[in-house]
Amino acid sequence: MSEWEVYAIKYADRNARTRADSFIFDDNHDAPHAMDYFMWLLRRGDEVILVDTGYDDDEAAARGRPIRLDPVAALAPFGIAPEQVDHIIVTHLHYDHAGGLHLFPNATLHLQAAEMAYATGPCMCHDTLRMPFTADHICETVKRLYSGKVVFYDGEAQVSEGVTVHCIGGHSRGLQCVRVRTGAGWMALASDAAHFYENLTARKPFPIVVDLQNMLDGFDTLERLASAPSLIIPGHDPLVREYFPKERADYIFRLDAGPTKTVPS
């Protein structure tokens, strides 16, 4: 089978952050450290898989975290209407990754069973652990389940030929990364298994964490899954926009041919 096209779609950013928001035990904790928000599109011929959905204007207003693009509008340059999206890989159920599920009504969700159990279980009694989740997004997932549109995985599984998911945990109990066969080799979409390149290369954990060992072990998993370190794509790093070329619009970046600049390793 042919390889997949892979696109990173930036829909939001937060620039009023410091390194303390991104790294545990950082010596330069008060230095500015910006964050980008992405969703990812996999395409091969007529096949389309969306990886995460971003969040919408209502969630942006509720959290005081504006978005630059509604998730539906972000897909417009591809000519993809929301009703045409049949499959969404949900890396985890945090608001910025699952906040647009309701916008894609026909999609089957591909999710780790551990993530659903975590987001609906006793851990959510703790404000700190509950903070990155939004109840409406979890309820949308449950409604999709009861309409027969959720596929659960327990660890490693194939979603489509050339696309696999791998449970990592750490940042969220059932966080999964996505491995994709591309023209440049096997690519690992880390999502929040590595928010930034530096989380991975310096082995610096991200501060929002439910299991620190799983997060640290997950860095090794990403390196094992990708054909080369340059094919590990962090979930929130603005450097992705420097290393990979734009395509179709200023906020869309093509990943599958590999980076055009040297990526740190």
DOVOBA-304929 format. One line per field, with one value per residue: residue number from 0; x, y, z of N, C-alpha, C in turn; residue in one letter. Coordinates in nm, 2 decimals. Layout:
N
num NUM,...
n.east X,...
n.north Y,...
n.up Z,...
ca.east X,...
ca.north Y,...
ca.up Z,...
c.east X,...
c.north Y,...
c.up Z,...
residu A,...
//
This chain:
265
num 0,1,2,3,4,5,6,7,8,9,10,11,12,13,14,15,16,17,18,19,20,21,22,23,24,25,26,27,28,29,30,31,32,33,34,35,36,37,38,39,40,41,42,43,44,45,46,47,48,49,50,51,52,53,54,55,56,57,58,59,60,61,62,63,64,65,66,67,68,69,70,71,72,73,74,75,76,77,78,79,80,81,82,83,84,85,86,87,88,89,90,91,92,93,94,95,96,97,98,99,100,101,102,103,104,105,106,107,108,109,110,111,112,113,114,115,116,117,118,119,120,121,122,123,124,125,126,127,128,129,130,131,132,133,134,135,136,137,138,139,140,141,142,143,144,145,146,147,148,149,150,151,152,153,154,155,156,157,158,159,160,161,162,163,164,165,166,167,168,169,170,171,172,173,174,175,176,177,178,179,180,181,182,183,184,185,186,187,188,189,190,191,192,193,194,195,196,197,198,199,200,201,202,203,204,205,206,207,208,209,210,211,212,213,214,215,216,217,218,219,220,221,222,223,224,225,226,227,228,229,230,231,232,233,234,235,236,237,238,239,240,241,242,243,244,245,246,247,248,249,250,251,252,253,254,255,256,257,258,259,260,261,262,263,264
n.east 0.08,0.04,0.21,0.11,-0.01,0.07,-0.04,0.02,-0.19,-0.22,-0.42,-0.44,-0.27,-0.06,0.10,0.17,0.33,0.56,0.88,0.85,0.59,0.62,0.82,0.94,1.16,1.33,1.60,1.58,1.33,1.15,1.16,1.02,0.80,0.65,0.35,0.21,-0.10,-0.22,-0.39,-0.41,-0.39,-0.44,-0.40,-0.47,-0.52,-0.86,-0.90,-0.93,-0.81,-0.86,-0.66,-0.72,-0.91,-0.89,-1.03,-1.34,-1.50,-1.67,-1.55,-1.31,-1.39,-1.49,-1.26,-1.09,-0.90,-0.82,-0.89,-0.74,-0.86,-1.16,-1.21,-1.35,-1.33,-1.06,-1.01,-1.10,-0.93,-0.86,-1.08,-1.26,-1.55,-1.71,-1.89,-1.79,-1.58,-1.48,-1.34,-1.18,-0.89,-0.85,-0.62,-0.61,-0.84,-0.83,-0.92,-0.82,-0.77,-0.99,-1.20,-1.35,-1.50,-1.78,-1.83,-1.79,-2.00,-2.04,-1.82,-1.63,-1.48,-1.15,-1.00,-0.81,-0.90,-0.82,-0.81,-1.08,-1.18,-1.03,-1.11,-1.37,-1.37,-1.28,-1.05,-1.12,-1.23,-1.05,-0.96,-0.72,-0.65,-0.87,-0.89,-0.78,-0.98,-1.31,-1.65,-1.86,-1.73,-1.65,-1.90,-1.99,-1.83,-1.93,-2.19,-2.13,-2.03,-2.26,-2.40,-2.27,-2.02,-1.75,-1.43,-1.24,-0.91,-0.65,-0.36,-0.14,-0.24,-0.38,-0.51,-0.57,-0.43,-0.09,-0.12,-0.09,-0.17,-0.04,-0.04,0.07,0.04,0.11,0.11,-0.17,-0.39,-0.46,-0.33,-0.24,0.00,0.05,0.15,0.27,0.30,0.50,0.63,0.88,0.95,0.87,0.66,0.62,0.35,0.35,0.17,0.07,0.26,0.50,0.52,0.69,1.00,1.21,1.12,1.15,1.42,1.58,1.49,1.30,1.03,0.68,0.48,0.20,0.09,0.01,0.13,0.45,0.67,0.56,0.55,0.82,0.92,0.78,0.91,1.12,0.97,0.86,1.10,1.16,0.95,0.96,1.12,1.34,1.49,1.41,1.16,0.98,0.71,0.64,0.36,0.30,0.48,0.62,0.84,0.79,0.68,0.89,1.06,0.92,0.76,0.52,0.19,-0.08,-0.20,-0.12,-0.12,-0.10,0.10,0.32,0.41,0.49,0.70,0.92,1.15,1.26,1.47,1.74,1.66,1.66,1.83
n.north -0.12,0.23,0.52,0.74,1.08,1.34,1.60,1.88,2.09,2.41,2.56,2.73,2.93,3.00,3.24,3.37,3.23,3.05,2.88,2.72,2.63,2.44,2.25,2.03,2.09,2.29,2.50,2.76,2.88,3.10,3.21,3.32,3.10,2.98,2.82,2.62,2.50,2.21,2.01,1.71,1.57,1.28,1.15,0.94,0.89,0.85,0.80,0.93,1.03,1.19,1.32,1.39,1.69,1.96,2.25,2.44,2.77,2.81,2.66,2.80,3.05,2.98,2.89,3.11,3.11,3.19,3.08,3.07,2.96,2.79,2.44,2.32,2.51,2.51,2.28,2.35,2.42,2.18,2.09,1.94,1.85,1.86,1.65,1.45,1.33,1.03,0.89,0.94,0.96,0.97,1.11,1.16,1.27,1.53,1.88,2.03,1.85,1.70,1.87,1.93,1.72,1.70,1.84,1.68,1.48,1.22,1.06,0.78,0.71,0.65,0.52,0.48,0.23,0.27,0.55,0.63,0.51,0.65,0.92,0.91,0.81,0.76,0.92,1.17,1.30,1.47,1.80,1.89,1.69,1.67,1.92,1.95,1.84,1.85,1.83,1.82,1.73,1.47,1.36,1.37,1.18,0.95,0.95,0.90,0.64,0.50,0.51,0.34,0.41,0.41,0.28,0.08,0.05,-0.15,-0.08,-0.15,-0.11,-0.16,0.08,0.15,0.03,0.08,0.27,0.29,0.28,0.35,0.29,0.52,0.68,0.86,1.17,1.17,0.92,0.73,0.82,0.81,0.76,0.81,0.61,0.64,0.54,0.69,0.87,0.94,0.76,0.57,0.76,0.92,1.06,1.24,1.36,1.45,1.30,1.40,1.72,1.92,1.94,1.95,1.83,1.57,1.54,1.64,1.49,1.60,1.62,1.71,1.93,1.87,1.58,1.24,1.00,0.97,0.80,0.65,0.86,0.93,0.68,0.68,0.85,0.69,0.50,0.65,0.70,0.45,0.38,0.56,0.60,0.77,1.02,1.27,1.23,1.22,1.39,1.65,1.75,2.02,2.21,2.51,2.50,2.31,2.44,2.57,2.37,2.22,2.23,2.49,2.43,2.48,2.67,2.93,2.82,2.55,2.26,2.05,1.72,1.46,1.43,1.47,1.68,2.01,2.13,2.08,1.88,1.89,1.64
n.up 0.00,-0.05,0.09,0.37,0.35,0.57,0.78,0.99,1.16,1.27,1.51,1.72,1.97,2.26,2.41,2.64,2.84,3.06,3.09,3.32,3.29,3.11,3.17,3.41,3.69,3.56,3.51,3.42,3.48,3.47,3.22,2.90,2.72,2.45,2.32,2.08,1.93,1.79,1.55,1.36,1.03,0.84,0.53,0.25,-0.07,-0.10,0.16,0.49,0.80,1.10,1.35,1.66,1.75,1.82,1.98,2.02,1.97,2.19,2.40,2.41,2.50,2.75,2.88,2.86,2.66,2.37,2.03,1.71,1.48,1.41,1.44,1.22,1.02,0.99,0.84,0.60,0.37,0.27,0.15,0.30,0.44,0.77,0.80,0.64,0.77,0.88,1.07,1.37,1.55,1.88,2.08,2.35,2.61,2.69,2.69,2.48,2.28,2.24,2.22,2.00,1.91,1.88,1.65,1.44,1.34,1.23,1.27,1.37,1.68,1.79,2.05,2.36,2.59,2.86,2.88,2.86,3.10,3.29,3.25,3.33,3.59,3.94,3.97,3.87,4.08,4.19,4.17,4.05,3.87,3.72,3.58,3.31,3.16,3.01,3.09,2.90,2.67,2.75,2.78,2.52,2.41,2.54,2.44,2.18,2.21,2.28,2.05,1.89,1.79,1.88,1.90,2.10,2.23,2.37,2.45,2.20,1.86,1.53,1.33,1.07,0.76,0.78,0.98,1.32,1.67,2.00,2.33,2.58,2.81,3.11,3.07,3.05,3.16,2.96,2.73,2.39,2.13,1.78,1.51,1.18,0.85,0.62,0.33,0.41,0.60,0.90,1.10,1.41,1.57,1.84,2.00,2.32,2.44,2.41,2.45,2.36,2.16,2.34,2.57,2.51,2.40,2.61,2.81,2.99,3.19,3.13,3.32,3.37,3.47,3.53,3.57,3.63,3.57,3.35,3.16,3.13,3.03,2.80,2.63,2.54,2.40,2.19,2.05,1.97,1.80,1.58,1.26,1.25,1.47,1.38,1.28,1.48,1.61,1.80,2.02,2.07,1.99,1.88,1.71,1.51,1.31,1.20,1.11,0.92,0.60,0.49,0.36,0.15,0.33,0.57,0.81,0.79,0.78,0.61,0.68,0.60,0.41,0.55,0.76,0.66,0.77,1.00,1.27,1.63,1.82
ca.east 0.00,0.11,0.23,0.01,0.02,0.04,-0.04,-0.01,-0.28,-0.22,-0.55,-0.44,-0.14,-0.06,0.24,0.20,0.37,0.70,0.93,0.79,0.47,0.65,0.93,0.97,1.30,1.40,1.68,1.54,1.18,1.07,1.18,0.90,0.80,0.53,0.30,0.12,-0.20,-0.23,-0.46,-0.33,-0.47,-0.38,-0.48,-0.42,-0.63,-0.99,-0.90,-0.90,-0.82,-0.83,-0.60,-0.76,-1.00,-0.88,-1.15,-1.42,-1.51,-1.73,-1.45,-1.21,-1.44,-1.50,-1.13,-1.01,-0.79,-0.88,-0.84,-0.73,-0.94,-1.25,-1.16,-1.41,-1.27,-0.92,-1.00,-1.16,-0.84,-0.85,-1.21,-1.32,-1.66,-1.71,-1.97,-1.71,-1.48,-1.54,-1.25,-1.10,-0.81,-0.84,-0.50,-0.65,-0.96,-0.81,-1.01,-0.76,-0.76,-1.12,-1.30,-1.43,-1.56,-1.92,-1.83,-1.78,-2.10,-2.04,-1.70,-1.61,-1.37,-1.06,-0.96,-0.77,-1.00,-0.77,-0.84,-1.22,-1.19,-0.97,-1.19,-1.50,-1.35,-1.26,-0.94,-1.18,-1.27,-0.95,-0.96,-0.60,-0.65,-0.99,-0.87,-0.77,-1.10,-1.44,-1.75,-1.93,-1.65,-1.66,-2.04,-2.00,-1.77,-2.02,-2.30,-2.08,-2.02,-2.39,-2.44,-2.19,-1.92,-1.63,-1.35,-1.15,-0.79,-0.58,-0.22,-0.10,-0.34,-0.38,-0.64,-0.58,-0.30,0.00,-0.15,-0.11,-0.17,0.04,-0.07,0.19,0.00,0.20,0.04,-0.31,-0.38,-0.47,-0.27,-0.18,0.06,0.01,0.26,0.22,0.40,0.51,0.74,1.01,0.97,0.77,0.65,0.55,0.28,0.36,0.07,0.12,0.37,0.61,0.47,0.80,1.12,1.30,1.07,1.21,1.57,1.65,1.42,1.24,0.89,0.58,0.43,0.07,0.13,-0.06,0.23,0.58,0.74,0.51,0.59,0.96,0.93,0.72,1.01,1.19,0.88,0.86,1.22,1.16,0.85,1.00,1.24,1.45,1.44,1.35,1.02,0.90,0.64,0.58,0.23,0.27,0.61,0.62,0.94,0.74,0.65,1.02,1.12,0.84,0.71,0.38,0.12,-0.22,-0.23,-0.01,-0.13,-0.09,0.24,0.33,0.51,0.53,0.82,1.03,1.18,1.35,1.58,1.79,1.58,1.75,1.81
ca.north 0.00,0.36,0.59,0.85,1.22,1.39,1.75,1.95,2.21,2.49,2.63,2.82,2.94,3.07,3.30,3.42,3.12,3.05,2.75,2.65,2.57,2.33,2.16,2.01,2.10,2.37,2.60,2.89,2.86,3.22,3.26,3.30,2.97,2.98,2.69,2.61,2.40,2.14,1.89,1.64,1.51,1.18,1.13,0.85,0.87,0.89,0.78,1.05,1.01,1.31,1.29,1.50,1.79,2.09,2.29,2.54,2.90,2.81,2.62,2.90,3.15,2.93,2.88,3.23,3.07,3.21,3.01,3.14,2.89,2.68,2.32,2.29,2.61,2.47,2.18,2.39,2.42,2.04,2.05,1.83,1.89,1.78,1.53,1.36,1.27,0.90,0.83,1.03,0.90,1.06,1.07,1.16,1.34,1.67,1.97,2.08,1.75,1.64,1.97,1.95,1.60,1.72,1.91,1.58,1.39,1.09,1.00,0.68,0.75,0.55,0.56,0.38,0.20,0.33,0.69,0.65,0.48,0.75,1.04,0.89,0.73,0.83,1.03,1.30,1.37,1.56,1.92,1.91,1.59,1.70,2.05,1.95,1.78,1.92,1.73,1.80,1.65,1.33,1.32,1.35,1.05,0.85,0.94,0.83,0.50,0.44,0.50,0.24,0.48,0.42,0.16,0.09,-0.03,-0.17,-0.09,-0.13,-0.17,-0.10,0.15,0.13,-0.02,0.19,0.36,0.22,0.35,0.29,0.36,0.56,0.73,0.96,1.30,1.13,0.77,0.65,0.89,0.72,0.83,0.75,0.58,0.65,0.51,0.80,0.86,0.96,0.65,0.57,0.89,0.91,1.18,1.22,1.43,1.51,1.22,1.50,1.85,2.00,1.86,1.95,1.73,1.44,1.54,1.66,1.41,1.69,1.59,1.82,1.94,1.80,1.44,1.15,0.89,1.03,0.69,0.63,0.97,0.91,0.56,0.71,0.91,0.58,0.44,0.74,0.68,0.31,0.38,0.64,0.56,0.86,1.12,1.38,1.20,1.23,1.52,1.69,1.79,2.16,2.29,2.61,2.47,2.23,2.54,2.60,2.25,2.15,2.34,2.52,2.38,2.53,2.79,2.97,2.74,2.40,2.22,1.91,1.65,1.33,1.43,1.49,1.82,2.07,2.18,1.99,1.88,1.85,1.50
ca.up 0.00,-0.06,0.22,0.40,0.37,0.71,0.80,1.12,1.14,1.39,1.53,1.84,2.04,2.39,2.42,2.78,2.92,3.09,3.09,3.43,3.24,3.01,3.21,3.56,3.72,3.47,3.57,3.37,3.49,3.44,3.08,2.82,2.65,2.38,2.29,1.97,1.94,1.66,1.51,1.25,0.93,0.77,0.40,0.15,-0.16,-0.05,0.31,0.57,0.94,1.17,1.48,1.75,1.69,1.88,2.06,1.95,2.03,2.33,2.50,2.41,2.59,2.89,2.95,2.84,2.58,2.24,1.92,1.58,1.38,1.44,1.38,1.09,0.93,0.97,0.74,0.47,0.25,0.21,0.09,0.38,0.53,0.89,0.79,0.56,0.85,0.93,1.17,1.45,1.66,2.00,2.15,2.49,2.62,2.73,2.62,2.35,2.18,2.22,2.23,1.88,1.87,1.85,1.52,1.34,1.39,1.17,1.29,1.48,1.76,1.82,2.19,2.45,2.70,2.98,2.88,2.90,3.24,3.37,3.24,3.40,3.71,4.07,3.96,3.84,4.20,4.22,4.09,3.97,3.76,3.63,3.52,3.16,3.09,3.01,3.11,2.78,2.58,2.79,2.75,2.38,2.38,2.59,2.35,2.06,2.24,2.28,1.91,1.82,1.71,1.95,1.90,2.22,2.22,2.50,2.42,2.06,1.77,1.40,1.30,0.92,0.71,0.79,1.09,1.45,1.80,2.10,2.46,2.65,2.94,3.16,3.08,3.09,3.18,2.84,2.62,2.29,2.02,1.65,1.42,1.05,0.75,0.53,0.23,0.48,0.70,1.01,1.17,1.54,1.61,1.98,2.07,2.44,2.50,2.41,2.41,2.29,2.13,2.45,2.67,2.46,2.39,2.74,2.91,3.09,3.19,3.13,3.46,3.39,3.46,3.62,3.60,3.58,3.50,3.21,3.08,3.09,2.95,2.67,2.54,2.48,2.31,2.07,1.97,1.91,1.69,1.46,1.18,1.28,1.57,1.31,1.25,1.60,1.60,1.93,2.01,2.09,1.98,1.76,1.61,1.40,1.19,1.14,1.05,0.81,0.51,0.48,0.25,0.14,0.41,0.66,0.94,0.76,0.76,0.56,0.76,0.56,0.33,0.64,0.78,0.56,0.85,1.10,1.39,1.74,1.87
c.east 0.09,0.12,0.12,0.07,-0.01,0.06,-0.06,-0.08,-0.28,-0.35,-0.55,-0.29,-0.16,0.08,0.27,0.22,0.52,0.75,0.89,0.66,0.49,0.74,0.93,1.12,1.38,1.47,1.64,1.39,1.10,1.09,1.06,0.92,0.66,0.48,0.20,0.02,-0.22,-0.34,-0.39,-0.43,-0.39,-0.46,-0.40,-0.53,-0.76,-1.00,-0.86,-0.92,-0.78,-0.77,-0.63,-0.84,-0.98,-1.01,-1.22,-1.43,-1.57,-1.63,-1.35,-1.26,-1.45,-1.36,-1.04,-0.89,-0.83,-0.81,-0.83,-0.83,-1.03,-1.20,-1.22,-1.35,-1.12,-0.90,-1.05,-1.06,-0.82,-0.98,-1.29,-1.43,-1.67,-1.79,-1.90,-1.60,-1.54,-1.46,-1.17,-1.02,-0.80,-0.72,-0.52,-0.77,-0.95,-0.88,-0.95,-0.74,-0.89,-1.23,-1.38,-1.49,-1.70,-1.94,-1.83,-1.87,-2.10,-1.92,-1.70,-1.48,-1.28,-0.98,-0.91,-0.87,-0.95,-0.81,-0.99,-1.24,-1.13,-1.06,-1.32,-1.49,-1.31,-1.14,-1.00,-1.24,-1.17,-0.95,-0.84,-0.60,-0.77,-0.97,-0.86,-0.88,-1.22,-1.55,-1.83,-1.86,-1.65,-1.80,-2.06,-1.94,-1.86,-2.14,-2.26,-2.07,-2.16,-2.46,-2.36,-2.07,-1.79,-1.56,-1.25,-1.03,-0.73,-0.43,-0.19,-0.20,-0.32,-0.51,-0.67,-0.44,-0.20,-0.02,-0.17,-0.11,-0.10,0.01,0.06,0.15,0.09,0.12,-0.11,-0.31,-0.38,-0.42,-0.21,-0.11,0.02,0.13,0.20,0.33,0.39,0.62,0.88,1.05,0.86,0.78,0.57,0.49,0.27,0.24,0.13,0.21,0.50,0.55,0.57,0.92,1.20,1.25,1.14,1.36,1.64,1.59,1.36,1.09,0.80,0.51,0.29,0.10,0.06,0.03,0.36,0.66,0.69,0.55,0.73,0.98,0.88,0.81,1.09,1.10,0.87,0.98,1.22,1.06,0.89,1.12,1.36,1.40,1.37,1.20,0.93,0.84,0.58,0.44,0.20,0.38,0.60,0.73,0.90,0.72,0.78,1.08,1.05,0.78,0.56,0.32,-0.03,-0.25,-0.12,-0.01,-0.13,0.05,0.25,0.44,0.57,0.65,0.94,1.06,1.27,1.47,1.62,1.71,1.67,1.72,1.90
c.north 0.12,0.42,0.70,0.99,1.26,1.54,1.79,2.08,2.29,2.57,2.73,2.83,3.01,3.11,3.35,3.31,3.13,2.90,2.66,2.58,2.45,2.22,2.15,2.02,2.18,2.48,2.75,2.91,2.98,3.28,3.23,3.16,2.96,2.84,2.71,2.49,2.34,2.04,1.83,1.57,1.41,1.16,1.04,0.82,0.93,0.87,0.90,1.00,1.14,1.26,1.41,1.61,1.93,2.12,2.41,2.67,2.90,2.76,2.73,3.01,3.10,2.92,3.01,3.20,3.07,3.12,3.10,3.09,2.79,2.56,2.29,2.38,2.57,2.36,2.23,2.39,2.28,2.00,1.95,1.90,1.81,1.65,1.42,1.29,1.15,0.85,0.94,0.95,1.01,1.03,1.07,1.26,1.48,1.77,2.02,1.98,1.68,1.74,2.00,1.82,1.61,1.78,1.81,1.46,1.25,1.01,0.89,0.72,0.63,0.59,0.45,0.36,0.27,0.48,0.71,0.62,0.59,0.88,1.03,0.82,0.82,0.93,1.16,1.36,1.47,1.68,1.92,1.81,1.62,1.83,2.04,1.89,1.87,1.82,1.71,1.72,1.50,1.28,1.29,1.21,0.93,0.84,0.87,0.68,0.44,0.44,0.41,0.30,0.51,0.28,0.18,0.00,-0.04,-0.19,-0.05,-0.19,-0.10,-0.04,0.14,0.08,0.10,0.29,0.27,0.32,0.28,0.37,0.39,0.61,0.84,1.09,1.28,0.98,0.69,0.73,0.79,0.81,0.75,0.73,0.57,0.62,0.62,0.78,0.87,0.85,0.65,0.69,0.86,1.05,1.16,1.27,1.48,1.41,1.30,1.63,1.93,1.90,1.85,1.85,1.60,1.44,1.56,1.57,1.49,1.67,1.72,1.82,1.88,1.65,1.35,1.03,0.93,0.92,0.66,0.74,0.96,0.79,0.59,0.77,0.80,0.51,0.52,0.71,0.55,0.31,0.45,0.59,0.64,0.96,1.23,1.36,1.18,1.38,1.55,1.75,1.94,2.26,2.38,2.58,2.38,2.32,2.58,2.49,2.19,2.26,2.36,2.46,2.43,2.65,2.81,2.88,2.59,2.37,2.07,1.84,1.53,1.32,1.45,1.64,1.87,2.14,2.07,2.00,1.83,1.71,1.47
c.up 0.00,0.08,0.24,0.39,0.51,0.72,0.94,1.09,1.27,1.40,1.64,1.89,2.17,2.41,2.56,2.87,2.96,3.08,3.21,3.39,3.15,3.06,3.36,3.58,3.62,3.54,3.54,3.37,3.45,3.30,3.00,2.74,2.58,2.35,2.17,1.99,1.80,1.66,1.39,1.16,0.85,0.64,0.31,0.05,-0.10,0.10,0.38,0.72,1.01,1.31,1.57,1.68,1.73,1.96,1.99,2.03,2.17,2.43,2.51,2.51,2.73,2.96,2.93,2.76,2.43,2.13,1.80,1.47,1.45,1.38,1.24,0.99,0.90,0.86,0.60,0.35,0.19,0.14,0.16,0.46,0.65,0.88,0.71,0.65,0.92,1.05,1.24,1.55,1.76,2.08,2.30,2.49,2.68,2.64,2.48,2.25,2.15,2.22,2.11,1.83,1.82,1.71,1.41,1.37,1.34,1.20,1.40,1.55,1.80,1.95,2.27,2.56,2.83,2.99,2.92,3.05,3.33,3.37,3.31,3.53,3.83,4.07,3.94,3.96,4.25,4.13,3.99,3.85,3.66,3.55,3.37,3.09,3.10,3.00,2.97,2.68,2.62,2.76,2.60,2.34,2.43,2.49,2.22,2.08,2.23,2.14,1.82,1.75,1.80,1.94,2.01,2.19,2.36,2.47,2.28,1.97,1.63,1.37,1.15,0.88,0.71,0.90,1.22,1.56,1.90,2.23,2.54,2.79,2.98,3.18,3.11,3.09,3.05,2.71,2.52,2.18,1.89,1.56,1.28,0.95,0.64,0.43,0.29,0.58,0.80,1.09,1.30,1.57,1.76,2.05,2.20,2.51,2.50,2.36,2.32,2.26,2.26,2.56,2.64,2.47,2.52,2.85,3.03,3.09,3.19,3.26,3.48,3.37,3.57,3.66,3.54,3.51,3.36,3.11,3.03,3.00,2.81,2.58,2.47,2.37,2.18,1.98,1.90,1.79,1.57,1.39,1.21,1.38,1.50,1.27,1.37,1.61,1.73,1.92,2.02,2.06,1.86,1.66,1.50,1.28,1.13,1.06,0.93,0.73,0.52,0.35,0.26,0.21,0.51,0.79,0.92,0.72,0.72,0.63,0.69,0.47,0.42,0.66,0.67,0.63,0.95,1.23,1.51,1.78,1.99
residu M,S,E,W,E,V,Y,A,I,K,Y,A,D,R,N,A,R,T,R,A,D,S,F,I,F,D,D,N,H,D,A,P,H,A,M,D,Y,F,M,W,L,L,R,R,G,D,E,V,I,L,V,D,T,G,Y,D,D,D,E,A,A,A,R,G,R,P,I,R,L,D,P,V,A,A,L,A,P,F,G,I,A,P,E,Q,V,D,H,I,I,V,T,H,L,H,Y,D,H,A,G,G,L,H,L,F,P,N,A,T,L,H,L,Q,A,A,E,M,A,Y,A,T,G,P,C,M,C,H,D,T,L,R,M,P,F,T,A,D,H,I,C,E,T,V,K,R,L,Y,S,G,K,V,V,F,Y,D,G,E,A,Q,V,S,E,G,V,T,V,H,C,I,G,G,H,S,R,G,L,Q,C,V,R,V,R,T,G,A,G,W,M,A,L,A,S,D,A,A,H,F,Y,E,N,L,T,A,R,K,P,F,P,I,V,V,D,L,Q,N,M,L,D,G,F,D,T,L,E,R,L,A,S,A,P,S,L,I,I,P,G,H,D,P,L,V,R,E,Y,F,P,K,E,R,A,D,Y,I,F,R,L,D,A,G,P,T,K,T,V,P,S
//
